[in-house]
Amino acid sequence: MATGGRRRGRVFIFIALILILLLVLVWAVMRFLSPAQLLGQGQVQEPAAEPTPVEEMITIVISVQPITRGTEFTDAVVTGIPYPKKDLVEGAFITDINQVLGKRAKFDIDARTPITSAMVVDPTMKNSPAAFQIPPGQVAIPIPVSKLSSVAYGLEAGDHVNVIVSLLMVDIDPGFQSKLPNNTGLVIAPGPSGEGGPVASSATISKSDGLSGRTELDPTLGQPVYVIPSEAQRPRLVSQTLIQDAIVLYVGDFPLPGEAVQTGAATPTPVPGQEQTAPEIVAPDTVTLVVSPQDAVTLNYLILAGGKLNLVMRSAGDSQRVSTEPVTLQFILDQYNIPNPAKLPYGLEPRMDTFPPTVSPYPDTGNAAPTTPQ
């Protein structure tokens, strides 16, 4: 029994040694031989890398520096750069620099801006630089301005404005086309003018100095009286928005041919012992607007007719049109709840019949002195 147990123990030991040797042999083979040698396929080839697709490019023309309107395009101001063809919209950018060279900029162009056909004009076009700023279908017209009618001289080229018009309305005789009330005259029928006087063969008319009035019944006396106006007719003031979203083309006078454009007052070189004077600044008296042809005709009529125009600045980027109500004295009293002052048995001292003088809100257009509106 004991001998049999020892034999079985030796068998197990031999089996364990054989398994250990096999494991060592497998480890050695895996350690010193490559996978290709193990599989008998020679060297393993690395998978070939997929080729990077080459994106097709096209050349577009861009500006390399700021270009002012009217400037000729040359190699110094434009160049060509590659641009992905798949992202190019047909006709959006100019792809041939020869289509640009020798032509002129229609308006100011920033640096590194792709050039389009809308930015280029033919040099043979005999237009002033300002004409390039007027959109097709619109025109430019100057209007007179003052300090208060030009946003305190705060307007600059490119601003958008509304135009407000103010008119003085009066009643006129439809037949005479003259302002009411009419003057009166005395008509003398034909016949003897007096005892022993000459005999008139036709009626005569003599003009009186008074104005025509009207007959009213006096409530106290109960008798008719003839009422004559104490002064000429007072005009009635009305204001309304005339034009919305007009573009300011230029403020002041355009430079004459050969005259340099002054962008700022030059500082004179100080001279020792000599008093320095500040450069004279001339306030602009005109503003040139870009409007529709019909609005230009309307502005021309109002300027000739003596209408008063006032410019109000719009917010940048605001193109909204707002309907406004015409403003009269009655509208102001009703809209803002202003009462008609009662006639009191007392008053202020000193007496004030007019407001103190202030800055004129409108420029002098050369017409006769206007009647003060009431």
C-alpha positions as CSV (number, residue, x, y, z in Angstrom):
1,M,0.0,0.0,0.0
2,A,2.8,2.4,0.9
3,T,4.7,1.5,-2.2
4,G,1.7,2.3,-4.4
5,G,1.2,5.7,-2.8
6,R,4.8,6.7,-3.4
7,R,4.5,5.7,-7.1
8,R,1.4,7.8,-7.6
9,G,3.2,10.8,-6.0
10,R,6.1,10.4,-8.4
11,V,3.8,10.3,-11.4
12,F,2.1,13.6,-10.3
13,I,5.5,15.2,-9.9
14,F,6.7,14.1,-13.3
15,I,3.5,15.5,-14.9
16,A,3.9,18.8,-13.1
17,L,7.5,19.1,-14.3
18,I,6.4,18.4,-17.9
19,L,3.8,21.1,-17.7
20,I,6.3,23.6,-16.3
21,L,8.7,22.8,-19.1
22,L,6.0,23.2,-21.7
23,L,5.1,26.6,-20.3
24,V,8.7,27.7,-20.3
25,L,9.1,26.5,-23.9
26,V,5.9,28.5,-25.0
27,W,7.2,31.6,-23.3
28,A,10.5,31.4,-25.0
29,V,9.0,30.9,-28.4
30,M,6.7,33.9,-27.9
31,R,9.5,36.0,-26.5
32,F,12.0,35.5,-29.3
33,L,9.9,34.9,-32.4
34,S,7.8,37.6,-34.2
35,P,4.1,36.9,-35.0
36,A,5.0,36.7,-38.7
37,Q,7.5,33.9,-38.0
38,L,5.0,32.1,-35.9
39,L,2.4,32.2,-38.6
40,G,4.9,31.5,-41.4
41,Q,3.9,34.5,-43.4
42,G,7.1,36.4,-43.4
43,Q,7.1,40.1,-42.4
44,V,3.7,41.7,-41.6
45,Q,3.0,44.6,-43.9
46,E,1.7,47.7,-42.2
47,P,-1.7,48.8,-43.6
48,A,-1.3,51.5,-46.2
49,A,-2.3,55.0,-45.0
50,E,-5.3,56.5,-46.9
51,P,-4.2,59.4,-49.1
52,T,-5.3,62.9,-47.9
53,P,-7.8,64.3,-50.4
54,V,-6.5,67.5,-52.1
55,E,-9.0,70.3,-51.8
56,E,-9.5,72.2,-55.1
57,M,-8.7,75.9,-54.7
58,I,-9.4,79.0,-56.8
59,T,-8.0,82.5,-56.7
60,I,-10.0,85.4,-55.6
61,V,-9.0,89.1,-55.6
62,I,-8.9,91.0,-52.3
63,S,-7.7,94.4,-51.1
64,V,-4.3,94.5,-49.3
65,Q,-4.9,98.0,-47.8
66,P,-7.8,100.5,-47.4
67,I,-8.9,101.9,-50.7
68,T,-10.8,105.2,-50.9
69,R,-13.5,105.7,-53.5
70,G,-12.3,106.8,-56.9
71,T,-8.8,105.2,-56.3
72,E,-7.4,103.2,-59.2
73,F,-6.8,99.5,-58.6
74,T,-3.2,98.5,-59.0
75,D,-0.9,95.6,-57.9
76,A,-0.1,97.7,-54.8
77,V,-3.7,97.7,-53.5
78,V,-5.1,94.3,-54.6
79,T,-3.8,90.8,-54.9
80,G,-5.0,87.2,-55.4
81,I,-5.3,84.6,-52.7
82,P,-6.4,80.9,-52.8
83,Y,-10.0,80.2,-51.8
84,P,-11.8,76.8,-51.6
85,K,-13.7,76.3,-54.8
86,K,-16.5,74.4,-53.0
87,D,-17.3,77.4,-50.9
88,L,-17.3,79.9,-53.8
89,V,-20.7,81.2,-54.9
90,E,-20.7,81.7,-58.6
91,G,-20.2,85.4,-59.5
92,A,-19.8,86.5,-55.8
93,F,-16.1,87.4,-56.0
94,I,-13.8,88.4,-58.9
95,T,-11.4,85.6,-59.6
96,D,-9.3,87.3,-62.3
97,I,-7.1,90.2,-61.1
98,N,-7.0,91.6,-64.7
99,Q,-10.7,92.4,-64.4
100,V,-9.8,94.8,-61.6
101,L,-6.5,96.4,-62.6
102,G,-6.9,99.8,-64.1
103,K,-10.4,100.4,-62.8
104,R,-11.6,102.5,-59.9
105,A,-13.2,101.9,-56.5
106,K,-16.9,102.8,-56.5
107,F,-16.8,103.5,-52.7
108,D,-14.4,103.1,-49.7
109,I,-13.1,99.5,-49.2
110,D,-11.5,98.2,-46.1
111,A,-8.3,96.1,-46.1
112,R,-8.6,92.4,-46.7
113,T,-12.0,92.7,-48.3
114,P,-12.8,90.4,-51.3
115,I,-13.5,92.5,-54.4
116,T,-16.9,92.1,-56.1
117,S,-18.1,93.6,-59.3
118,A,-20.3,96.1,-57.4
119,M,-17.2,97.7,-56.0
120,V,-15.6,98.4,-59.4
121,V,-16.4,101.1,-62.0
122,D,-14.9,101.7,-65.4
123,P,-12.3,104.6,-65.4
124,T,-13.8,106.0,-68.6
125,M,-17.0,107.0,-66.6
126,K,-16.7,110.8,-66.1
127,N,-18.3,111.0,-62.6
128,S,-17.4,112.9,-59.5
129,P,-16.4,110.8,-56.5
130,A,-19.7,111.8,-54.8
131,A,-21.7,110.2,-57.7
132,F,-20.3,106.8,-56.7
133,Q,-22.1,107.1,-53.3
134,I,-25.6,107.6,-54.8
135,P,-27.6,104.3,-55.2
136,P,-29.2,103.7,-58.6
137,G,-32.6,105.3,-58.9
138,Q,-31.9,108.0,-56.3
139,V,-30.6,111.6,-56.6
140,A,-28.8,114.1,-54.3
141,I,-30.1,117.5,-53.4
142,P,-28.7,120.1,-51.0
143,I,-30.9,121.9,-48.4
144,P,-30.1,124.9,-46.3
145,V,-29.5,124.2,-42.6
146,S,-28.7,126.1,-39.4
147,K,-27.4,125.0,-36.0
148,L,-30.8,123.8,-34.7
149,S,-32.0,122.3,-38.0
150,S,-28.9,120.1,-38.5
151,V,-28.8,118.3,-35.1
152,A,-26.4,121.0,-33.7
153,Y,-23.9,120.2,-36.6
154,G,-23.7,116.6,-35.4
155,L,-24.5,115.2,-38.9
156,E,-21.8,113.4,-40.9
157,A,-21.7,111.7,-44.3
158,G,-23.5,108.3,-44.2
159,D,-25.9,109.3,-41.4
160,H,-29.6,108.6,-42.0
161,V,-32.1,111.3,-41.2
162,N,-35.8,112.2,-41.3
163,V,-36.9,115.5,-42.8
164,I,-39.6,117.5,-41.0
165,V,-41.3,120.4,-42.8
166,S,-43.1,123.4,-41.2
167,L,-45.5,125.6,-43.2
168,L,-47.5,128.7,-42.5
169,M,-51.0,128.5,-43.9
170,V,-53.3,131.6,-44.7
171,D,-56.7,132.1,-46.2
172,I,-56.8,133.7,-49.6
173,D,-59.5,135.0,-52.0
174,P,-60.0,132.3,-54.6
175,G,-60.5,134.8,-57.4
176,F,-57.9,137.4,-56.5
177,Q,-55.5,134.8,-55.0
178,S,-54.7,137.4,-52.4
179,K,-54.6,137.1,-48.6
180,L,-57.9,137.9,-46.8
181,P,-59.4,140.1,-45.7
182,N,-59.9,142.2,-48.8
183,N,-59.7,146.0,-48.9
184,T,-62.9,148.0,-49.3
185,G,-63.7,150.5,-52.0
186,L,-66.4,153.2,-52.5
187,V,-68.4,153.0,-55.7
188,I,-70.1,156.3,-57.0
189,A,-72.9,155.8,-59.4
190,P,-73.0,157.9,-62.6
191,G,-74.8,161.3,-62.4
192,P,-74.3,164.7,-60.9
193,S,-71.9,164.8,-58.0
194,G,-73.5,167.7,-56.3
195,E,-75.5,171.0,-56.8
196,G,-74.1,172.6,-59.9
197,G,-71.3,170.1,-60.0
198,P,-70.1,168.1,-63.0
199,V,-72.1,165.2,-64.3
200,A,-70.4,161.9,-64.3
201,S,-71.0,159.7,-67.3
202,S,-69.8,156.5,-65.6
203,A,-69.4,155.1,-62.2
204,T,-66.2,155.8,-60.3
205,I,-64.5,153.6,-57.7
206,S,-62.4,155.0,-54.9
207,K,-60.2,152.8,-52.7
208,S,-60.5,153.1,-48.9
209,D,-57.7,152.4,-46.5
210,G,-59.6,150.1,-44.3
211,L,-60.0,146.4,-44.5
212,S,-63.3,144.7,-45.2
213,G,-65.1,143.5,-42.1
214,R,-68.4,142.0,-41.1
215,T,-71.7,143.1,-39.5
216,E,-72.4,141.6,-36.0
217,L,-75.2,142.2,-33.6
218,D,-74.0,143.9,-30.4
219,P,-75.5,141.8,-27.5
220,T,-75.6,144.7,-25.1
221,L,-77.1,147.4,-27.4
222,G,-79.0,145.1,-29.5
223,Q,-77.9,147.0,-32.6
224,P,-75.8,145.9,-35.6
225,V,-72.2,147.1,-35.6
226,Y,-69.5,146.8,-38.4
227,V,-66.4,144.9,-37.1
228,I,-63.1,145.6,-38.8
229,P,-60.0,143.4,-38.1
230,S,-57.3,145.1,-36.0
231,E,-54.4,143.5,-37.9
232,A,-53.6,141.4,-41.0
233,Q,-54.5,137.7,-41.0
234,R,-52.3,135.6,-38.8
235,P,-50.9,132.5,-40.5
236,R,-51.4,129.0,-39.0
237,L,-48.4,126.8,-38.4
238,V,-48.3,123.1,-39.2
239,S,-45.4,120.6,-39.0
240,Q,-45.2,117.1,-40.4
241,T,-42.6,114.4,-41.2
242,L,-41.9,114.8,-44.9
243,I,-39.2,112.2,-45.7
244,Q,-38.0,109.2,-43.7
245,D,-34.6,107.5,-43.9
246,A,-32.8,109.9,-46.2
247,I,-29.0,109.5,-46.4
248,V,-26.6,112.3,-45.7
249,L,-24.2,112.5,-48.7
250,Y,-22.1,115.4,-47.6
251,V,-22.2,118.2,-44.9
252,G,-21.2,121.7,-46.1
253,D,-19.8,122.6,-49.5
254,F,-18.1,120.1,-51.7
255,P,-14.4,121.0,-52.4
256,L,-14.0,122.8,-55.7
257,P,-11.8,121.3,-58.5
258,G,-8.2,121.5,-57.4
259,E,-9.1,122.4,-53.8
260,A,-7.7,120.0,-51.2
261,V,-10.2,118.3,-48.8
262,Q,-9.4,119.5,-45.3
263,T,-9.9,116.7,-42.8
264,G,-8.8,118.7,-39.9
265,A,-7.4,122.1,-39.0
266,A,-3.6,122.2,-39.2
267,T,-1.8,123.4,-36.1
268,P,0.3,126.4,-37.0
269,T,4.0,126.4,-36.0
270,P,4.3,128.7,-33.0
271,V,6.5,131.8,-33.6
272,P,8.3,133.2,-30.6
273,G,6.9,136.6,-29.6
274,Q,3.9,136.4,-31.9
275,E,0.4,135.9,-30.6
276,Q,-1.2,132.7,-32.0
277,T,-4.7,132.8,-33.3
278,A,-7.0,129.8,-33.5
279,P,-7.9,128.6,-37.0
280,E,-11.3,129.9,-38.2
281,I,-14.0,127.2,-38.2
282,V,-16.8,127.8,-40.7
283,A,-20.1,126.2,-39.8
284,P,-21.8,124.3,-42.7
285,D,-24.9,126.0,-44.1
286,T,-26.0,123.1,-46.4
287,V,-26.5,119.4,-46.1
288,T,-26.7,117.2,-49.3
289,L,-29.3,114.4,-49.0
290,V,-29.8,111.3,-51.1
291,V,-33.5,110.9,-51.8
292,S,-35.9,109.6,-54.4
293,P,-36.5,111.7,-57.5
294,Q,-40.0,112.6,-56.3
295,D,-38.8,113.6,-52.9
296,A,-36.1,115.8,-54.6
297,V,-38.9,117.6,-56.5
298,T,-40.8,118.1,-53.3
299,L,-37.8,119.5,-51.5
300,N,-37.1,121.9,-54.4
301,Y,-40.7,123.2,-54.2
302,L,-40.6,123.7,-50.4
303,I,-37.2,125.5,-50.6
304,L,-38.5,127.9,-53.2
305,A,-41.8,128.4,-51.4
306,G,-40.1,129.3,-48.1
307,G,-40.9,126.1,-46.2
308,K,-38.8,125.4,-43.1
309,L,-37.0,122.1,-43.2
310,N,-35.6,120.4,-40.1
311,L,-33.3,117.3,-40.0
312,V,-33.5,114.7,-37.2
313,M,-30.9,111.9,-36.9
314,R,-31.9,108.3,-37.0
315,S,-30.4,105.5,-35.0
316,A,-27.6,103.6,-36.7
317,G,-29.1,100.6,-38.6
318,D,-32.7,101.7,-38.0
319,S,-34.7,101.6,-41.3
320,Q,-38.2,101.4,-39.7
321,R,-40.8,103.8,-41.0
322,V,-43.1,105.3,-38.4
323,S,-46.4,107.1,-39.3
324,T,-46.6,110.5,-37.6
325,E,-49.5,112.9,-37.0
326,P,-49.3,116.5,-38.4
327,V,-48.8,118.9,-35.6
328,T,-50.9,122.1,-35.2
329,L,-51.7,124.3,-32.2
330,Q,-54.9,122.3,-31.7
331,F,-53.1,119.0,-31.8
332,I,-50.6,120.2,-29.1
333,L,-53.4,121.4,-26.9
334,D,-55.4,118.2,-27.2
335,Q,-52.5,115.7,-27.2
336,Y,-50.6,117.1,-24.2
337,N,-53.7,118.3,-22.3
338,I,-52.7,122.0,-22.4
339,P,-55.6,124.3,-21.4
340,N,-56.5,127.6,-22.9
341,P,-55.5,130.1,-20.2
342,A,-58.5,131.7,-18.5
343,K,-58.9,135.5,-18.6
344,L,-58.0,136.6,-15.1
345,P,-58.5,140.0,-13.4
346,Y,-54.8,140.0,-12.6
347,G,-51.5,139.5,-14.5
348,L,-47.7,139.4,-14.3
349,E,-45.4,142.5,-14.1
350,P,-43.5,143.3,-16.1
351,R,-45.7,142.6,-19.1
352,M,-44.3,140.0,-21.6
353,D,-45.8,140.0,-25.1
354,T,-43.1,137.9,-26.8
355,F,-40.4,135.3,-25.9
356,P,-36.8,136.5,-25.4
357,P,-34.7,136.2,-28.6
358,T,-32.8,132.9,-29.1
359,V,-31.0,131.0,-31.9
360,S,-32.9,131.0,-35.1
361,P,-34.0,127.3,-35.7
362,Y,-34.0,127.8,-39.5
363,P,-31.6,129.4,-42.0
364,D,-32.3,132.5,-43.9
365,T,-33.4,131.4,-47.4
366,G,-33.5,134.9,-48.8
367,N,-37.3,135.4,-48.5
368,A,-39.0,138.2,-46.9
369,A,-39.1,138.3,-43.1
370,P,-41.7,135.8,-42.0
371,T,-44.8,136.7,-40.0
372,T,-44.6,135.5,-36.4
373,P,-47.0,132.5,-36.1
374,Q,-49.5,132.5,-33.4
